[in-house]
Amino acid sequence: MKYCLPLALLFSLVTASAHAESLMSFHLDQLVRLEADEMRGSYSDEHFEAIGAATLRQEDLTLHADSIWFDKRTNEAGAKGKVTLLEKSGTLIGDDLLLNFTSGQARLTHAKAHLAEEGFNLSGEIIERLDENHYRVTSGNFTACTATPPAWKFGASSVDVEVGGYARAKHMVFYLRDIPVFYIPYFLYPVKTERESGLLIPRIGLSDKRGFETYLSYYQVLGRNMDATLFLDTYSSAGLGKGVEYRYILGEENVGETFLYHVSRIDDKKDVYAGRWQHRGILPGKINLRADLEYVSDRSYLKDFTVDAKDYNRELVESYLYLSRAWDKTDLSLQGEYLSNLSTSTDAYPLSQLPAVHLALLPQRVAATPLYLRLDLQGNHLQQGQNTVGETLLLRPAARLALAPLTGVSLDLEAGYRSMLSKTSDASGNIGFFDFSSRLGTRLQRVFTNEKDGYALRHDIEPEITFLHIADGGQKTFSELIPENSFLPTDRVTFSLINRLVTRTMDAEGSSIRRERLWLRLSSGYAFSTDTTAPETLLPLRSEVSLSVAEWLNLRSDTSYGLEAGEHRWNSVVSGIQLKDRRRDELSIDYYYQDNDGANYLSGKLFTPITDRISLANEVRYSVESREFLEHRAALEYRGQCWSVIFTYRDRLDDQEYLVNFALAGLMEQSLR
């Protein structure tokens, strides 16, 4: 039974012993309170012992043990038996404790420590707290795994841990459970909740093309708003890869990243390299900047050292830089676009605009009439590869009428005149031609409701007819200087029909949820021709569909079917289906066909959690034309409570690769997807 006396009475006691007291208080820099089943000691010699379920408290510090002694002269305390020290920084548990209140130093035997804010655990024969943020572990372990026992740990004869800094040790052994796996000569581990510089866990692999692979990365914090990752990769059959990725956020409106990578090839092969800069934001003066600049030395870099299929199969490198500034009804923009074809044929280089300057006086309404006036002025410097093709200057004033002849019906009419100047190394000239366009459209809508459960279905139908006329002013002689066919002579009428289905439901809290279930657009048209060598033709029938049957099923499609006489064929097909379930299974199948570049393949992706710990991901690309697999990637992940490992197999037409990625909780997170 514990005995408690009022504090006023305690301060009045000056007897030589205090066997009957259960609570004592002492004033140091902060109030210290002792509580136990039995108290021994006196205020005269300033040494006290608390025996039986003892507790010592000081501000944010609480110490529990079978017995505790306190010496006011040295400001020290000791504890034995089931010792637990609770502080803001964490918890220490052990058999025998020595604590100095002045220095904050502590020594605990057969101890365990949990650093709460950082999420790390220590254990060892001796744990010493050298100061508030510095610990030393003798014959012990270090881990970020909270499981008991931990699924992984680092063990060493001595580990120095600085909270907010690093854990350092020499001759460290890594354990899975209690099984030693590998040896580390020197160990440096960030003990921080914020981003911290340090080495990332290496990846290893084996490739038919590159040989044995090791991927080493170092992460460097450069400030609150920027960081970088350095790469050093070795390929036993291909060379040495070096790279850097730099990321930054400038203010609230500018964000970007830069990537540079170089491979020193072996066996007298030419070095390959690539670089990319991406940025979006607002510059001083309210100038909008969008940039995506990329350079690739040659096609072998993409084929040999990239992972994604979209890069592996790419031959065209696109770079653009866009600057714009708007003033009320005026918009000025500068755009640079450079297209580089990595194929061996120089004739395959597309036209690039370096640069294109566009000044637009946006539609200005004339008084209270439905008449709007606008003006566009655009200058282009055109280049093909490294060779200049020429320059063009385009001036187009236009007038638009926005009419509503009937309720719910809109009619837009626009007429303009395009004046074009051109200059090449051989000649210069100018042309002028009229253009006219019209658009007639409406929207029909009906809503079906079920008041009982708050369900509603809205069906929108939007038919539209457009007509475009571009007069013949001799544009064909300028065809090499006109990258867009929209400038060429034409008379074209287009029909389109849009269907939308939107549902409205109520959630458990009574909030309204709207979701577009179906978006379908059908379009086609007819092109008239005044040229006897070019027959009139039907425009391709295009179908664009997005269908969300349920949360677990989505379909999408964008197809174009040629309707020309005698040449009925598919121009392009991009279609896919995606299925998901609550168990996180995911399946997607896509079909790609492009008549102009010969693409014709199926792509499939599967992700499934086989068990709570094991997941499988599988991706394939299959050529419909050659009836062979273009690429196959399979990845198996085992995720423990505090660690995970991913085994990846990738098979391409000219390469097979095996990769192993290992991750520890709190050190390097990763995902199979």
C-alpha positions in Angstrom: 0.0 0.0 0.0 1.4 3.4 -1.0 1.4 6.3 1.5 0.9 9.9 0.3 1.5 13.0 2.4 0.7 16.7 1.5 3.7 18.6 0.1 3.5 21.2 2.9 4.1 18.4 5.5 6.9 16.9 3.4 8.9 20.1 3.4 8.5 20.4 7.1 10.1 17.0 7.8 13.8 17.2 8.9 14.1 13.8 10.6 17.0 11.6 10.1 15.1 8.9 8.3 11.9 8.7 6.2 10.9 5.1 6.3 7.1 5.9 6.4 7.2 8.4 3.6 6.0 7.4 0.1 6.5 10.7 -1.7 9.4 13.2 -1.7 10.1 16.4 -3.7 13.4 18.2 -4.4 14.1 21.5 -6.1 16.8 21.4 -8.7 16.5 23.4 -11.9 13.2 21.6 -12.1 11.1 19.9 -9.5 12.0 16.2 -8.9 9.4 13.9 -7.3 10.1 10.4 -5.9 7.3 7.9 -5.2 7.5 4.3 -4.1 6.1 1.7 -1.7 8.9 2.5 0.7 11.2 5.6 1.0 14.6 5.7 2.7 17.0 8.7 3.3 16.9 12.2 4.7 17.0 15.8 3.7 20.2 16.3 5.7 22.5 13.9 3.7 20.4 14.6 0.5 20.5 10.9 -0.6 17.3 9.0 -1.0 16.2 5.6 -2.0 12.8 4.5 -3.3 12.1 0.8 -3.0 9.2 -1.1 -4.6 7.3 0.1 -7.7 9.5 3.2 -7.7 8.8 6.3 -9.9 10.9 9.4 -10.4 9.4 12.4 -12.3 11.0 15.6 -13.5 9.1 17.8 -16.1 8.9 15.6 -19.3 11.0 12.8 -17.8 9.5 9.8 -16.0 11.6 6.9 -14.6 10.1 3.6 -13.4 12.0 0.7 -11.8 12.0 -1.8 -8.9 14.2 0.6 -7.0 15.5 4.1 -7.6 18.1 6.2 -5.7 18.6 9.9 -6.0 21.5 12.1 -4.8 20.8 15.8 -4.7 24.4 16.7 -4.2 25.6 15.2 -7.5 22.2 15.6 -9.2 22.4 11.9 -10.2 19.9 9.1 -10.0 20.2 5.3 -10.4 17.7 2.5 -11.0 17.7 -1.2 -10.9 15.2 -3.9 -12.1 12.7 -3.4 -14.9 14.0 0.1 -15.7 11.9 2.2 -18.0 12.9 5.8 -18.9 10.3 7.8 -20.7 11.2 11.1 -22.4 9.9 13.2 -25.4 12.8 11.9 -27.5 11.9 8.2 -26.8 11.9 5.3 -24.4 14.9 3.4 -22.8 14.3 0.0 -21.2 17.0 -2.1 -19.3 18.2 -3.6 -16.1 20.5 -1.0 -14.6 20.5 2.8 -15.1 22.7 5.7 -14.1 21.4 9.2 -14.9 22.9 12.6 -14.5 20.4 15.5 -14.5 23.0 18.2 -15.0 24.6 16.8 -18.1 21.7 14.7 -19.4 24.0 11.7 -19.7 22.7 8.2 -19.0 24.0 4.7 -19.0 21.8 1.6 -19.2 22.8 -2.0 -19.3 21.1 -4.9 -21.2 19.1 -2.1 -22.8 16.7 -1.2 -25.6 15.9 2.3 -26.9 13.1 3.5 -29.1 13.6 7.0 -30.7 10.0 7.9 -31.2 10.1 10.9 -33.6 12.7 9.2 -35.9 11.1 5.7 -35.7 14.4 3.9 -34.9 15.2 1.2 -32.4 18.5 0.4 -30.6 19.5 -2.6 -28.4 22.7 -3.7 -26.9 24.7 -4.7 -23.8 25.2 -1.0 -23.0 23.4 2.1 -24.3 24.9 5.4 -23.3 23.2 8.7 -23.9 26.2 11.1 -24.2 23.9 14.2 -24.5 20.3 15.0 -25.4 20.7 13.9 -29.1 23.7 11.5 -29.0 23.7 7.8 -28.2 26.3 5.1 -28.2 25.5 1.4 -28.4 28.0 -1.3 -27.3 27.6 -4.8 -28.7 24.3 -4.0 -30.1 21.9 -3.5 -33.0 20.2 -0.7 -34.9 17.0 -1.0 -36.9 14.0 1.0 -38.2 11.7 -2.0 -37.9 9.2 -1.9 -35.2 8.3 -5.6 -35.2 9.3 -7.8 -32.2 11.6 -9.4 -33.0 12.7 -7.0 -35.8 12.7 -8.5 -39.3 16.0 -6.8 -40.1 18.8 -5.1 -38.2 22.4 -3.9 -38.4 24.7 -5.3 -35.7 28.2 -4.0 -34.6 30.5 -3.9 -31.6 29.8 -0.1 -31.4 27.3 2.2 -33.0 27.2 6.0 -32.6 23.8 7.5 -33.2 23.1 11.3 -33.5 19.4 12.1 -33.5 18.9 14.6 -36.4 22.2 13.4 -37.9 23.6 10.0 -38.7 24.1 6.5 -37.2 27.8 5.5 -37.7 29.5 2.2 -37.3 32.4 0.2 -38.5 32.4 -3.5 -39.4 28.6 -3.8 -39.5 26.7 -7.0 -40.3 23.3 -6.9 -41.8 20.8 -9.5 -40.4 17.5 -10.9 -41.6 15.9 -11.9 -38.2 19.0 -13.4 -36.6 20.6 -14.7 -39.8 23.7 -12.7 -41.0 23.3 -11.8 -44.7 26.2 -9.5 -45.6 29.0 -7.5 -44.2 29.4 -3.7 -44.4 32.9 -2.2 -43.7 31.4 1.2 -42.8 27.9 2.2 -42.1 26.3 5.7 -42.4 22.6 5.9 -41.9 20.5 9.2 -41.7 18.6 9.4 -38.4 16.1 12.1 -39.5 12.5 12.5 -40.2 13.2 15.1 -42.9 15.1 14.5 -46.2 18.7 13.7 -45.6 21.7 13.2 -47.8 23.1 9.7 -48.1 23.7 6.6 -50.2 20.7 4.7 -51.4 20.5 1.0 -51.4 22.3 -0.4 -54.5 20.5 -2.4 -57.2 22.0 -5.3 -59.1 21.1 -7.1 -62.3 22.3 -9.3 -65.1 21.7 -8.5 -68.8 22.6 -10.3 -72.0 23.5 -6.9 -73.6 25.1 -5.1 -70.7 26.4 -8.0 -68.6 26.5 -7.8 -64.8 24.9 -4.5 -63.6 25.3 -2.5 -60.4 23.3 0.7 -59.8 24.7 3.0 -57.1 22.9 6.2 -56.2 23.7 9.1 -53.8 21.0 11.5 -52.7 22.0 15.1 -51.8 19.8 17.7 -50.1 20.7 21.1 -51.4 18.1 23.1 -49.5 14.4 23.1 -48.5 13.5 23.6 -52.2 16.0 21.6 -54.1 17.9 18.2 -54.1 19.9 16.0 -56.4 20.6 12.4 -57.0 24.0 11.2 -58.4 24.3 8.0 -60.3 27.2 5.7 -60.8 26.3 2.5 -62.7 28.6 -0.3 -63.9 27.9 -2.6 -66.9 30.5 -5.4 -67.3 29.8 -5.7 -71.0 28.8 -2.1 -71.8 30.8 0.4 -69.8 30.4 2.9 -67.0 27.4 5.1 -66.5 27.5 8.5 -64.7 24.6 10.8 -64.2 22.8 13.4 -62.1 19.2 14.4 -61.6 18.5 17.8 -60.1 15.1 18.9 -58.8 14.0 22.4 -57.7 11.1 24.5 -56.6 11.5 28.3 -56.9 8.9 30.2 -55.0 5.3 29.0 -55.4 5.1 29.1 -59.2 8.3 27.6 -60.7 9.2 23.9 -60.6 11.5 21.9 -62.7 14.1 19.1 -63.0 17.3 18.4 -65.0 18.7 15.0 -65.9 22.1 14.3 -67.4 23.6 10.8 -68.1 26.7 9.6 -69.9 28.0 6.1 -70.6 31.6 5.5 -71.3 31.5 2.5 -73.6 34.1 -0.3 -73.8 35.4 -2.3 -76.7 36.0 0.9 -78.7 32.3 1.7 -78.9 31.3 5.3 -79.1 30.2 6.9 -75.8 26.4 7.7 -75.6 24.7 10.4 -73.5 21.5 12.2 -73.0 20.1 15.2 -71.2 16.7 16.7 -70.4 15.4 19.9 -68.7 11.7 20.3 -67.8 10.3 23.5 -66.3 7.0 25.2 -65.8 6.3 28.5 -64.0 5.9 32.2 -64.1 8.9 34.5 -64.6 9.2 38.1 -63.4 6.9 40.3 -65.5 4.1 37.7 -65.6 5.9 35.8 -68.3 4.7 32.2 -68.6 7.5 29.6 -69.2 7.1 26.0 -70.3 10.1 24.1 -71.3 10.9 20.5 -72.2 14.3 20.3 -73.8 15.9 16.9 -74.6 19.0 15.7 -76.3 20.0 12.2 -77.1 23.3 11.4 -78.7 22.0 8.5 -80.8 19.5 5.7 -81.1 21.7 3.2 -79.2 21.3 5.1 -76.0 17.6 4.6 -76.0 17.9 0.9 -77.1 20.6 0.0 -74.6 20.1 2.1 -71.5 16.4 3.0 -71.1 13.8 1.0 -69.3 10.4 2.2 -70.4 9.0 0.8 -73.6 7.9 4.3 -74.7 11.6 5.3 -74.7 13.1 2.0 -75.9 11.1 2.2 -79.1 11.4 5.9 -79.7 13.1 7.4 -82.7 11.9 11.0 -82.5 13.3 13.4 -79.9 11.1 16.4 -79.3 12.2 19.6 -77.6 10.2 22.8 -77.1 10.4 26.1 -75.2 7.4 28.3 -74.8 7.2 31.8 -73.5 4.1 33.9 -73.4 2.8 37.2 -71.9 -0.9 38.3 -71.9 -2.2 41.8 -71.6 -6.0 41.9 -71.4 -7.0 41.2 -75.1 -3.4 40.8 -76.4 -1.2 37.7 -76.3 2.4 37.5 -77.3 4.2 34.1 -77.4 7.6 32.8 -78.4 7.9 29.1 -79.2 10.9 27.1 -80.1 10.4 23.5 -81.3 13.1 21.2 -82.4 12.5 17.7 -83.7 15.3 15.3 -84.2 14.9 11.9 -85.9 17.4 9.3 -84.6 17.1 7.1 -87.6 20.1 7.0 -90.0 18.2 8.7 -92.8 18.7 12.5 -92.8 15.7 12.9 -95.1 13.5 11.7 -92.2 14.2 14.9 -90.2 10.9 16.8 -89.7 10.6 20.5 -89.9 11.4 22.4 -86.7 10.4 25.9 -85.7 13.3 27.8 -84.2 11.6 30.0 -83.3 8.0 30.8 -83.9 6.7 34.2 -82.7 3.0 34.8 -82.4 1.2 38.0 -81.7 -2.6 37.7 -81.2 -5.1 40.5 -80.7 -7.9 38.3 -79.2 -11.5 38.7 -80.4 -12.7 42.2 -79.7 -16.5 42.8 -79.6 -17.7 45.7 -81.7 -20.1 47.7 -79.5 -23.1 45.6 -78.5 -23.2 43.7 -81.8 -22.5 40.0 -82.3 -19.4 41.0 -84.4 -15.9 40.2 -83.1 -12.6 41.2 -84.7 -9.2 39.6 -84.2 -5.7 39.8 -85.7 -2.9 37.2 -85.8 0.7 37.8 -86.8 3.1 34.9 -86.8 6.7 34.6 -87.9 8.5 31.2 -88.2 12.1 30.3 -88.8 12.1 26.7 -90.2 14.9 24.2 -89.9 15.4 20.6 -90.9 18.1 19.0 -88.8 21.0 21.4 -88.8 20.0 23.0 -92.1 17.9 26.2 -92.4 14.9 25.8 -94.7 13.6 29.3 -94.7 11.5 31.9 -92.9 7.8 32.7 -93.2 5.6 35.6 -92.0 1.9 35.2 -91.7 -0.7 38.0 -91.2 -4.3 37.1 -90.7 -7.1 39.6 -89.8 -10.5 38.0 -89.2 -14.1 38.8 -88.3 -16.5 36.5 -86.5 -20.2 36.6 -86.0 -21.6 34.8 -82.9 -25.3 34.2 -83.6 -28.1 32.4 -81.8 -30.8 32.0 -84.6 -32.9 29.8 -82.3 -33.1 29.1 -78.6 -30.4 26.6 -77.8 -28.8 26.8 -81.2 -25.5 28.6 -81.8 -24.1 29.7 -85.2 -20.5 31.0 -85.6 -19.3 32.4 -88.8 -15.7 33.5 -89.3 -13.9 35.0 -92.4 -10.2 35.9 -92.6 -7.5 36.7 -95.1 -4.1 35.1 -94.8 -1.1 36.9 -96.3 2.1 34.9 -96.3 5.7 36.0 -97.0 8.4 33.4 -97.4 12.2 33.4 -97.9 14.6 30.5 -98.7 18.2 30.3 -99.7 17.0 30.1 -103.3 14.1 32.4 -103.6 11.5 34.6 -101.9 7.8 35.3 -102.5 4.4 36.0 -101.1 0.9 34.7 -101.4 -2.5 35.7 -100.1 -5.7 33.7 -99.8 -9.1 33.9 -98.1 -10.5 31.4 -95.6 -14.0 31.0 -94.2 -15.4 28.7 -91.5 -18.8 28.2 -90.0 -20.1 26.1 -87.1 -23.7 25.2 -86.3 -24.4 23.4 -83.1 -26.9 22.8 -80.3 -27.4 20.8 -77.1 -30.3 18.5 -76.2 -30.6 17.4 -72.6 -32.8 15.2 -70.6 -32.6 14.2 -66.9 -34.0 11.0 -65.4 -34.4 11.0 -61.7 -35.2 8.6 -58.8 -36.2 10.7 -55.9 -36.3 7.7 -53.5 -32.5 7.1 -53.5 -31.4 10.5 -54.9 -30.1 8.9 -58.2 -30.2 10.9 -61.4 -29.1 10.3 -65.0 -28.5 13.1 -67.4 -28.2 12.5 -71.1 -26.7 15.2 -73.3 -26.7 15.1 -77.1 -24.6 17.7 -79.0 -24.8 17.6 -82.8 -22.5 19.9 -84.7 -21.8 20.8 -88.4 -18.7 22.7 -89.4 -17.5 24.0 -92.8 -14.1 25.1 -93.7 -13.0 26.8 -97.0 -9.4 27.8 -97.7 -9.0 29.4 -101.1 -6.2 28.4 -103.5 -3.5 31.1 -103.5 -0.6 29.0 -104.6 0.1 27.4 -101.2 1.4 24.2 -102.8 4.5 26.1 -103.9 5.1 26.8 -100.3 4.4 23.3 -99.0 7.9 22.7 -97.7 7.6 25.9 -95.6 4.1 25.0 -94.2 4.4 22.4 -91.5 0.6 22.2 -91.0 -1.7 21.0 -93.8 -4.4 23.3 -92.4 -3.0 26.0 -94.7 -3.5 24.0 -97.9 -6.5 24.7 -100.2 -9.6 22.8 -99.1 -13.4 22.8 -99.0 -14.4 20.5 -96.1 -17.6 19.9 -94.2 -17.5 17.9 -91.0 -20.3 16.3 -89.0 -19.9 15.3 -85.3 -22.2 14.0 -82.7 -21.4 14.0 -78.9 -23.3 11.8 -76.4 -22.7 12.3 -72.7 -24.2 10.2 -69.8 -23.6 11.7 -66.3 -24.9 10.1 -63.1 -25.6 11.8 -59.8 -25.6 9.7 -56.6 -25.6 10.4 -52.9 -22.9 9.1 -50.5 -23.4 8.0 -47.0 -23.1 11.5 -45.7 -25.7 12.9 -48.1 -23.2 14.6 -50.4 -23.9 14.7 -54.1 -21.4 12.7 -56.4 -21.4 13.4 -60.1 -19.6 11.1 -62.5 -19.4 11.0 -66.3 -20.2 7.5 -67.3 -20.0 7.9 -71.1 -18.4 10.3 -73.5 -18.8 9.4 -77.1 -17.9 11.5 -80.2 -18.5 10.4 -83.7 -17.2 12.5 -86.5 -16.7 12.3 -90.3 -17.0 14.6 -93.2 -16.5 15.2 -96.9 -13.7 17.1 -98.7 -14.6 18.8 -102.0 -11.9 19.3 -104.5 -11.4 21.7 -107.4 -8.3 19.9 -108.6 -9.0 17.2 -111.2 -6.0 15.2 -110.1 -7.3 15.0 -106.5 -10.7 13.3 -106.3 -13.4 14.3 -103.9 -13.2 12.1 -100.8 -15.0 11.1 -97.7 -13.1 12.0 -94.5 -12.2 9.2 -92.1 -14.8 8.1 -89.6 -13.4 8.9 -86.2 -14.8 7.4 -83.0 -13.7 8.6 -79.5 -15.1 6.8 -76.5 -14.6 6.9 -72.8 -16.9 4.5 -70.8 -16.9 4.1 -67.1 -19.3 1.3 -66.4 -18.4 1.1 -62.7 -15.5 1.9 -60.5 -13.9 -1.4 -61.4 -14.3 -1.2 -65.2 -13.2 1.5 -67.6 -13.0 1.4 -71.4 -11.4 3.9 -73.8 -11.0 4.0 -77.5 -9.9 6.4 -80.3 -10.2 5.0 -83.8 -10.1 6.3 -87.3 -11.4 4.4 -90.3 -10.8 5.5 -93.8 -13.8 5.8 -96.1 -12.1 6.7 -99.4 -13.5 4.8 -102.4 -11.7 1.5 -102.8 -9.4 2.0 -99.8 -11.6 1.2 -96.8 -9.1 0.6 -94.0 -8.3 1.5 -90.5 -6.0 4.5 -90.2 -5.4 4.2 -86.5 -6.8 2.4 -83.5 -5.9 3.1 -79.8 -8.3 1.1 -77.6 -8.1 -0.3 -74.1 -9.9 -1.8 -71.2 -9.0 -1.5 -67.5 -10.4 -3.6 -64.6 -9.8 -3.1 -60.9 -11.2 -4.7 -57.8 -11.1 -4.0 -54.0 -8.4 -6.5 -53.5 -6.1 -4.3 -55.6 -6.0 -6.6 -58.6 -5.6 -4.6 -61.8 -5.7 -5.7 -65.4 -5.4 -3.5 -68.5 -5.3 -4.5 -72.2 -4.5 -2.0 -74.9 -4.3 -2.2 -78.7 -2.2 0.2 -80.8 -2.4 0.5 -84.6 -1.0 3.3 -86.7 -1.1 2.9 -90.5 1.4 5.7 -91.1 4.3 4.3 -89.0 3.5 0.5 -89.0 2.8 0.2 -85.3 0.5 -2.8 -84.7 0.7 -4.4 -81.3 -1.1 -5.4 -78.1 -0.1 -4.3 -74.7 -1.2 -5.9 -71.5 -0.5 -5.2 -67.8 -1.5 -7.3 -64.8 -1.0 -6.6 -61.1 -2.2 -9.0 -58.4 -1.5 -9.4 -54.7 -1.1 -13.2 -54.5 -1.0 -13.0 -50.7 -0.7 -10.2 -48.1 3.0 -10.3 -48.6 3.5 -11.5 -52.2 2.6 -9.4 -55.3 3.0 -10.1 -59.0 3.2 -7.6 -61.9 3.4 -8.7 -65.5 3.6 -6.6 -68.7 3.8 -7.7 -72.3 3.8 -6.2 -75.8 2.9 -8.5 -78.6 3.3 -7.7 -82.3 0.1 -8.6 -84.2 1.9 -8.3 -87.6 5.0 -10.4 -86.9 3.2 -12.6 -84.2 6.0 -12.3 -81.7 6.5 -10.8 -78.3 8.3 -7.5 -78.5 8.8 -7.2 -74.7 7.9 -9.1 -71.6 8.4 -7.8 -68.0 7.6 -9.8 -64.9 8.2 -8.6 -61.4 7.7 -10.5 -58.1 7.7 -8.7 -54.8 7.9 -10.1 -51.3 7.0 -7.5 -48.7 7.9 -8.2 -45.1 6.8 -6.1 -42.2 9.8 -3.8 -42.4 11.5 -4.8 -45.7 10.8 -5.8 -49.2 12.6 -7.3 -52.2 11.6 -7.1 -55.9 12.8 -9.6 -58.5 12.4 -8.3 -62.1 12.8 -10.2 -65.4 12.7 -8.3 -68.6 12.8 -9.9 -72.1 13.2 -7.9 -75.2 14.0 -9.0 -78.8 17.7 -8.3 -78.3 18.2 -8.5 -74.6 17.3 -10.4 -71.4 17.7 -8.8 -68.0 17.4 -9.8 -64.3 17.2 -7.2 -61.6 17.0 -7.3 -57.8 15.8 -4.3 -55.8 16.0 -4.5 -52.0 14.3 -2.0 -49.7 14.2 -1.4 -45.9 11.5 0.5 -44.0 12.7 4.0 -43.3 15.7 3.6 -45.5 14.4 3.2 -49.1 10.8 2.7 -50.0 9.7 1.2 -53.3 6.7 -0.2 -55.1 6.1 -3.0 -57.6 3.7 -0.9 -59.7 
